[in-house]
Amino acid sequence: MDVNSLPFEKIIFVCTNERAEGERVCCMSAGGGELRDTLKAMVKARQLRSKIRVSQSGCMDKCEDGPNIMVFPDNVWFSRVTAADLEPILDAVVRSLESGEPLVPPPSIP
Ligand code: FES
């Protein structure tokens, strides 16, 4: 086993877990896949891919609150995220990145 330092300064996990109809609700059916794709494109457009990684995650067991996004290493959790929330979330992540201070969620998001 090799132990390495983190290759990115921030990792944004977007839950894209998908379940069959009739099973427990899932983030994918609530739009998790679109949020992941949009966020990845935003990070690319801002040329931040060397610092911020957008990764999809499996279920984080908060399915009824989805779609869910978690920012690491800040351990800030966003639930019921919509496409309109992505810009303020990414802005907050960038502010944290630039300041070196922990991520402060945007005021419009509880
Ligand atoms: S499916 Fe996303 S938290 Fe469970």
Backbone and ligand atoms as CSV (ligand in chain L), in Angstrom:
chain,resi,resn,atom,element,x,y,z
A,1,MET,N,N,0.844,-1.192,0.000
A,1,MET,CA,C,0.000,0.000,0.000
A,1,MET,C,C,0.879,1.242,0.000
A,2,ASP,N,N,0.505,2.203,-0.809
A,2,ASP,CA,C,1.158,3.504,-0.812
A,2,ASP,C,C,0.252,4.500,-0.109
A,3,VAL,N,N,0.832,5.405,0.649
A,3,VAL,CA,C,0.070,6.492,1.276
A,3,VAL,C,C,0.535,7.798,0.651
A,4,ASN,N,N,-0.414,8.554,0.127
A,4,ASN,CA,C,-0.072,9.787,-0.582
A,4,ASN,C,C,-0.876,10.953,-0.030
A,5,SER,N,N,-0.392,12.153,-0.274
A,5,SER,CA,C,-1.182,13.324,0.069
A,5,SER,C,C,-2.322,13.446,-0.940
A,6,LEU,N,N,-3.328,14.235,-0.570
A,6,LEU,CA,C,-4.481,14.386,-1.457
A,6,LEU,C,C,-4.063,15.064,-2.759
A,7,PRO,N,N,-4.510,14.551,-3.873
A,7,PRO,CA,C,-4.119,15.140,-5.164
A,7,PRO,C,C,-4.924,16.380,-5.534
A,8,PHE,N,N,-5.965,16.689,-4.774
A,8,PHE,CA,C,-6.782,17.875,-5.046
A,8,PHE,C,C,-7.005,18.630,-3.740
A,9,GLU,N,N,-7.236,19.933,-3.861
A,9,GLU,CA,C,-7.473,20.730,-2.654
A,9,GLU,C,C,-8.908,20.581,-2.160
A,10,LYS,N,N,-9.823,20.386,-3.073
A,10,LYS,CA,C,-11.232,20.164,-2.729
A,10,LYS,C,C,-11.774,19.031,-3.591
A,11,ILE,N,N,-12.592,18.225,-2.972
A,11,ILE,CA,C,-13.307,17.201,-3.729
A,11,ILE,C,C,-14.789,17.388,-3.453
A,12,ILE,N,N,-15.547,17.564,-4.512
A,12,ILE,CA,C,-16.994,17.737,-4.393
A,12,ILE,C,C,-17.643,16.429,-4.825
A,13,PHE,N,N,-18.246,15.760,-3.852
A,13,PHE,CA,C,-18.900,14.484,-4.140
A,13,PHE,C,C,-20.376,14.733,-4.441
A,14,VAL,N,N,-20.804,14.288,-5.590
A,14,VAL,CA,C,-22.212,14.392,-5.974
A,14,VAL,C,C,-22.787,12.981,-5.991
A,15,CYS,N,N,-23.799,12.758,-5.182
A,15,CYS,CA,C,-24.397,11.425,-5.144
A,15,CYS,C,C,-25.140,11.160,-6.442
A,16,THR,N,N,-24.783,10.068,-7.083
A,16,THR,CA,C,-25.465,9.665,-8.318
A,16,THR,C,C,-26.002,8.238,-8.186
A,17,ASN,N,N,-26.225,7.844,-6.951
A,17,ASN,CA,C,-26.750,6.492,-6.756
A,17,ASN,C,C,-28.120,6.369,-7.411
A,18,GLU,N,N,-28.313,5.248,-8.057
A,18,GLU,CA,C,-29.560,5.021,-8.788
A,18,GLU,C,C,-30.219,3.734,-8.302
A,19,ARG,N,N,-31.514,3.818,-8.092
A,19,ARG,CA,C,-32.269,2.637,-7.690
A,19,ARG,C,C,-33.418,2.412,-8.671
A,20,ALA,N,N,-33.904,1.197,-8.663
A,20,ALA,CA,C,-35.032,0.858,-9.522
A,20,ALA,C,C,-36.307,1.492,-8.973
A,21,GLU,N,N,-37.242,1.715,-9.878
A,21,GLU,CA,C,-38.528,2.277,-9.477
A,21,GLU,C,C,-39.189,1.364,-8.449
A,22,GLY,N,N,-39.768,1.976,-7.453
A,22,GLY,CA,C,-40.420,1.196,-6.406
A,22,GLY,C,C,-39.530,0.959,-5.208
A,23,GLU,N,N,-38.222,1.176,-5.380
A,23,GLU,CA,C,-37.305,1.065,-4.248
A,23,GLU,C,C,-37.218,2.426,-3.559
A,24,ARG,N,N,-36.385,2.514,-2.564
A,24,ARG,CA,C,-36.174,3.799,-1.873
A,24,ARG,C,C,-35.784,4.863,-2.902
A,25,VAL,N,N,-36.159,6.105,-2.650
A,25,VAL,CA,C,-35.810,7.182,-3.585
A,25,VAL,C,C,-34.290,7.271,-3.706
A,26,CYS,N,N,-33.828,7.909,-4.777
A,26,CYS,CA,C,-32.384,8.010,-4.986
A,26,CYS,C,C,-32.025,9.363,-5.578
A,27,CYS,N,N,-30.779,9.753,-5.383
A,27,CYS,CA,C,-30.313,11.055,-5.872
A,27,CYS,C,C,-30.291,11.117,-7.392
A,28,MET,N,N,-30.039,9.991,-8.044
A,28,MET,CA,C,-29.997,10.011,-9.512
A,28,MET,C,C,-31.348,10.418,-10.075
A,29,SER,N,N,-32.421,9.847,-9.546
A,29,SER,CA,C,-33.747,10.190,-10.080
A,29,SER,C,C,-34.154,11.604,-9.698
A,30,ALA,N,N,-33.467,12.179,-8.699
A,30,ALA,CA,C,-33.749,13.564,-8.298
A,30,ALA,C,C,-32.853,14.556,-9.046
A,31,GLY,N,N,-32.027,14.063,-9.957
A,31,GLY,CA,C,-31.213,14.972,-10.772
A,31,GLY,C,C,-29.726,14.952,-10.473
A,32,GLY,N,N,-29.264,14.000,-9.693
A,32,GLY,CA,C,-27.851,13.944,-9.323
A,32,GLY,C,C,-26.902,13.862,-10.511
A,33,GLY,N,N,-27.295,13.112,-11.528
A,33,GLY,CA,C,-26.420,12.968,-12.701
A,33,GLY,C,C,-26.242,14.282,-13.437
A,34,GLU,N,N,-27.319,15.015,-13.595
A,34,GLU,CA,C,-27.238,16.315,-14.278
A,34,GLU,C,C,-26.419,17.302,-13.449
A,35,LEU,N,N,-26.599,17.256,-12.133
A,35,LEU,CA,C,-25.817,18.154,-11.268
A,35,LEU,C,C,-24.328,17.843,-11.382
A,36,ARG,N,N,-23.991,16.568,-11.364
A,36,ARG,CA,C,-22.578,16.167,-11.526
A,36,ARG,C,C,-22.022,16.687,-12.850
A,37,ASP,N,N,-22.747,16.456,-13.939
A,37,ASP,CA,C,-22.250,16.864,-15.254
A,37,ASP,C,C,-22.097,18.382,-15.337
A,38,THR,N,N,-23.067,19.104,-14.814
A,38,THR,CA,C,-23.014,20.571,-14.865
A,38,THR,C,C,-21.862,21.097,-14.018
A,39,LEU,N,N,-21.705,20.541,-12.842
A,39,LEU,CA,C,-20.633,20.993,-11.954
A,39,LEU,C,C,-19.258,20.694,-12.556
A,40,LYS,N,N,-19.112,19.542,-13.158
A,40,LYS,CA,C,-17.847,19.202,-13.817
A,40,LYS,C,C,-17.539,20.215,-14.931
A,41,ALA,N,N,-18.553,20.561,-15.699
A,41,ALA,CA,C,-18.359,21.528,-16.786
A,41,ALA,C,C,-18.002,22.904,-16.229
A,42,MET,N,N,-18.613,23.281,-15.111
A,42,MET,CA,C,-18.312,24.582,-14.504
A,42,MET,C,C,-16.871,24.637,-14.006
A,43,VAL,N,N,-16.425,23.559,-13.380
A,43,VAL,CA,C,-15.047,23.520,-12.875
A,43,VAL,C,C,-14.055,23.574,-14.040
A,44,LYS,N,N,-14.389,22.871,-15.106
A,44,LYS,CA,C,-13.538,22.890,-16.297
A,44,LYS,C,C,-13.497,24.290,-16.902
A,45,ALA,N,N,-14.658,24.928,-17.025
A,45,ALA,CA,C,-14.734,26.262,-17.618
A,45,ALA,C,C,-13.935,27.286,-16.813
A,46,ARG,N,N,-13.875,27.076,-15.512
A,46,ARG,CA,C,-13.108,27.998,-14.659
A,46,ARG,C,C,-11.640,27.587,-14.538
A,47,GLN,N,N,-11.279,26.559,-15.255
A,47,GLN,CA,C,-9.894,26.055,-15.261
A,47,GLN,C,C,-9.404,25.720,-13.848
A,48,LEU,N,N,-10.266,25.016,-13.131
A,48,LEU,CA,C,-9.948,24.653,-11.746
A,48,LEU,C,C,-9.738,23.156,-11.572
A,49,ARG,N,N,-9.633,22.439,-12.667
A,49,ARG,CA,C,-9.589,20.978,-12.560
A,49,ARG,C,C,-8.359,20.447,-11.826
A,50,SER,N,N,-7.303,21.231,-11.753
A,50,SER,CA,C,-6.125,20.747,-11.020
A,50,SER,C,C,-6.298,20.910,-9.508
A,51,LYS,N,N,-7.288,21.697,-9.102
A,51,LYS,CA,C,-7.492,21.969,-7.672
A,51,LYS,C,C,-8.787,21.391,-7.123
A,52,ILE,N,N,-9.801,21.367,-7.948
A,52,ILE,CA,C,-11.117,20.896,-7.497
A,52,ILE,C,C,-11.519,19.695,-8.330
A,53,ARG,N,N,-11.833,18.622,-7.651
A,53,ARG,CA,C,-12.279,17.413,-8.321
A,53,ARG,C,C,-13.768,17.215,-8.044
A,54,VAL,N,N,-14.537,17.045,-9.097
A,54,VAL,CA,C,-15.940,16.684,-8.939
A,54,VAL,C,C,-16.038,15.179,-9.133
A,55,SER,N,N,-16.453,14.482,-8.099
A,55,SER,CA,C,-16.566,13.032,-8.154
A,55,SER,C,C,-17.993,12.613,-7.855
A,56,GLN,N,N,-18.399,11.567,-8.485
A,56,GLN,CA,C,-19.711,11.028,-8.135
A,56,GLN,C,C,-19.536,10.056,-6.985
A,57,SER,N,N,-20.544,10.008,-6.161
A,57,SER,CA,C,-20.478,9.061,-5.051
A,57,SER,C,C,-21.654,8.098,-5.124
A,58,GLY,N,N,-21.518,7.047,-4.395
A,58,GLY,CA,C,-22.647,6.159,-4.176
A,58,GLY,C,C,-23.526,6.727,-3.081
A,59,CYS,N,N,-24.464,5.952,-2.650
A,59,CYS,CA,C,-25.427,6.419,-1.654
A,59,CYS,C,C,-24.736,6.836,-0.363
A,60,MET,N,N,-25.156,7.991,0.153
A,60,MET,CA,C,-24.629,8.493,1.418
A,60,MET,C,C,-25.705,8.428,2.504
A,61,ASP,N,N,-26.744,7.664,2.230
A,61,ASP,CA,C,-27.804,7.334,3.183
A,61,ASP,C,C,-28.615,8.539,3.653
A,62,LYS,N,N,-28.693,9.543,2.811
A,62,LYS,CA,C,-29.588,10.684,3.059
A,62,LYS,C,C,-30.494,10.840,1.846
A,63,CYS,N,N,-30.926,9.717,1.344
A,63,CYS,CA,C,-31.619,9.643,0.056
A,63,CYS,C,C,-32.843,10.545,-0.029
A,64,GLU,N,N,-33.628,10.589,1.020
A,64,GLU,CA,C,-34.861,11.384,0.996
A,64,GLU,C,C,-34.573,12.882,0.940
A,65,ASP,N,N,-33.352,13.277,1.229
A,65,ASP,CA,C,-32.970,14.695,1.182
A,65,ASP,C,C,-32.258,15.062,-0.108
A,66,GLY,N,N,-32.144,14.137,-1.039
A,66,GLY,CA,C,-31.356,14.344,-2.243
A,66,GLY,C,C,-31.985,15.285,-3.243
A,67,PRO,N,N,-31.194,15.689,-4.210
A,67,PRO,CA,C,-29.830,15.255,-4.443
A,67,PRO,C,C,-28.858,15.858,-3.421
A,68,ASN,N,N,-27.894,15.055,-3.034
A,68,ASN,CA,C,-26.925,15.454,-2.009
A,68,ASN,C,C,-25.543,15.689,-2.606
A,69,ILE,N,N,-24.884,16.711,-2.059
A,69,ILE,CA,C,-23.510,17.042,-2.446
A,69,ILE,C,C,-22.714,17.254,-1.163
A,70,MET,N,N,-21.519,16.678,-1.113
A,70,MET,CA,C,-20.652,16.853,0.050
A,70,MET,C,C,-19.295,17.382,-0.418
A,71,VAL,N,N,-18.799,18.395,0.298
A,71,VAL,CA,C,-17.515,18.981,-0.061
A,71,VAL,C,C,-16.469,18.537,0.951
A,72,PHE,N,N,-15.429,17.934,0.442
A,72,PHE,CA,C,-14.315,17.445,1.242
A,72,PHE,C,C,-13.084,18.306,0.946
A,73,PRO,N,N,-12.259,18.668,1.891
A,73,PRO,CA,C,-12.210,18.203,3.268
A,73,PRO,C,C,-13.027,19.046,4.244
A,74,ASP,N,N,-13.883,19.916,3.746
A,74,ASP,CA,C,-14.634,20.810,4.629
A,74,ASP,C,C,-15.760,20.109,5.368
A,75,ASN,N,N,-16.190,18.954,4.836
A,75,ASN,CA,C,-17.305,18.230,5.434
A,75,ASN,C,C,-18.573,19.077,5.494
A,76,VAL,N,N,-18.791,19.813,4.438
A,76,VAL,CA,C,-20.026,20.589,4.322
A,76,VAL,C,C,-20.967,19.826,3.396
A,77,TRP,N,N,-22.191,19.721,3.831
A,77,TRP,CA,C,-23.186,18.890,3.156
A,77,TRP,C,C,-24.304,19.761,2.625
A,78,PHE,N,N,-24.642,19.580,1.364
A,78,PHE,CA,C,-25.763,20.300,0.756
A,78,PHE,C,C,-26.827,19.280,0.342
A,79,SER,N,N,-28.065,19.549,0.723
A,79,SER,CA,C,-29.164,18.663,0.367
A,79,SER,C,C,-30.185,19.412,-0.482
A,80,ARG,N,N,-31.001,18.630,-1.177
A,80,ARG,CA,C,-32.033,19.171,-2.064
A,80,ARG,C,C,-31.437,20.219,-3.004
A,81,VAL,N,N,-30.288,19.889,-3.546
A,81,VAL,CA,C,-29.573,20.821,-4.420
A,81,VAL,C,C,-30.274,20.905,-5.773
A,82,THR,N,N,-30.365,22.123,-6.278
A,82,THR,CA,C,-30.909,22.343,-7.622
A,82,THR,C,C,-29.792,22.911,-8.498
A,83,ALA,N,N,-30.050,22.971,-9.786
A,83,ALA,CA,C,-29.058,23.517,-10.714
A,83,ALA,C,C,-28.722,24.964,-10.342
A,84,ALA,N,N,-29.706,25.706,-9.846
A,84,ALA,CA,C,-29.479,27.104,-9.478
A,84,ALA,C,C,-28.530,27.243,-8.293
A,85,ASP,N,N,-28.381,26.191,-7.504
A,85,ASP,CA,C,-27.498,26.236,-6.333
A,85,ASP,C,C,-26.023,26.020,-6.693
A,86,LEU,N,N,-25.759,25.478,-7.867
A,86,LEU,CA,C,-24.388,25.070,-8.188
A,86,LEU,C,C,-23.419,26.250,-8.261
A,87,GLU,N,N,-23.852,27.334,-8.868
A,87,GLU,CA,C,-22.968,28.505,-8.976
A,87,GLU,C,C,-22.596,29.034,-7.585
A,88,PRO,N,N,-23.561,29.287,-6.680
A,88,PRO,CA,C,-23.186,29.741,-5.337
A,88,PRO,C,C,-22.349,28.729,-4.573
A,89,ILE,N,N,-22.615,27.443,-4.768
A,89,ILE,CA,C,-21.792,26.432,-4.086
A,89,ILE,C,C,-20.360,26.506,-4.605
A,90,LEU,N,N,-20.207,26.537,-5.921
A,90,LEU,CA,C,-18.849,26.571,-6.475
A,90,LEU,C,C,-18.140,27.872,-6.106
A,91,ASP,N,N,-18.864,28.971,-6.108
A,91,ASP,CA,C,-18.270,30.247,-5.675
A,91,ASP,C,C,-17.738,30.128,-4.243
A,92,ALA,N,N,-18.521,29.509,-3.371
A,92,ALA,CA,C,-18.101,29.348,-1.970
A,92,ALA,C,C,-16.880,28.435,-1.861
A,93,VAL,N,N,-16.852,27.398,-2.660
A,93,VAL,CA,C,-15.694,26.490,-2.654
A,93,VAL,C,C,-14.444,27.244,-3.117
A,94,VAL,N,N,-14.591,28.051,-4.142
A,94,VAL,CA,C,-13.447,28.817,-4.661
A,94,VAL,C,C,-12.983,29.849,-3.627
A,95,ARG,N,N,-13.929,30.501,-2.964
A,95,ARG,CA,C,-13.538,31.467,-1.919
A,95,ARG,C,C,-12.726,30.770,-0.830
A,96,SER,N,N,-13.169,29.599,-0.443
A,96,SER,CA,C,-12.455,28.821,0.572
A,96,SER,C,C,-11.070,28.429,0.078
A,97,LEU,N,N,-11.020,28.022,-1.160
A,97,LEU,CA,C,-9.742,27.624,-1.775
A,97,LEU,C,C,-8.757,28.791,-1.769
A,98,GLU,N,N,-9.245,29.951,-2.168
A,98,GLU,CA,C,-8.364,31.121,-2.285
A,98,GLU,C,C,-7.967,31.694,-0.927
A,99,SER,N,N,-8.872,31.611,0.030
A,99,SER,CA,C,-8.592,32.199,1.343
A,99,SER,C,C,-7.869,31.229,2.278
A,100,GLY,N,N,-8.009,29.946,2.003
A,100,GLY,CA,C,-7.451,28.955,2.918
A,100,GLY,C,C,-8.310,28.744,4.149
A,101,GLU,N,N,-9.460,29.422,4.183
A,101,GLU,CA,C,-10.399,29.282,5.302
A,101,GLU,C,C,-11.392,28.168,4.982
A,102,PRO,N,N,-11.999,27.589,6.027
A,102,PRO,CA,C,-13.001,26.558,5.784
A,102,PRO,C,C,-14.161,27.090,4.943
A,103,LEU,N,N,-14.774,26.199,4.230
A,103,LEU,CA,C,-15.906,26.550,3.374
A,103,LEU,C,C,-17.068,27.095,4.212
A,104,VAL,N,N,-17.557,28.247,3.815
A,104,VAL,CA,C,-18.748,28.835,4.422
A,104,VAL,C,C,-19.871,28.704,3.401
A,105,PRO,N,N,-20.936,27.972,3.729
A,105,PRO,CA,C,-22.020,27.810,2.758
A,105,PRO,C,C,-22.608,29.156,2.362
A,106,PRO,N,N,-23.019,29.297,1.108
A,106,PRO,CA,C,-23.621,30.558,0.680
A,106,PRO,C,C,-24.890,30.840,1.479
A,107,PRO,N,N,-25.176,32.124,1.747
A,107,PRO,CA,C,-26.306,32.474,2.606
A,107,PRO,C,C,-27.646,32.006,2.058
A,108,SER,N,N,-27.747,31.866,0.752
A,108,SER,CA,C,-29.030,31.461,0.173
A,108,SER,C,C,-29.313,29.981,0.389
A,109,ILE,N,N,-28.306,29.266,0.880
A,109,ILE,CA,C,-28.473,27.826,1.090
A,109,ILE,C,C,-28.340,27.550,2.588
A,110,PRO,N,N,-29.417,27.023,3.198
A,110,PRO,CA,C,-29.368,26.767,4.647
A,110,PRO,C,C,-28.357,25.681,5.011
L,1,FES,S1,S,-29.145,7.887,-3.087
L,1,FES,FE1,FE,-28.031,9.720,-2.637
L,1,FES,S2,S,-27.858,9.661,-0.493
L,1,FES,FE2,FE,-28.821,7.763,-0.967
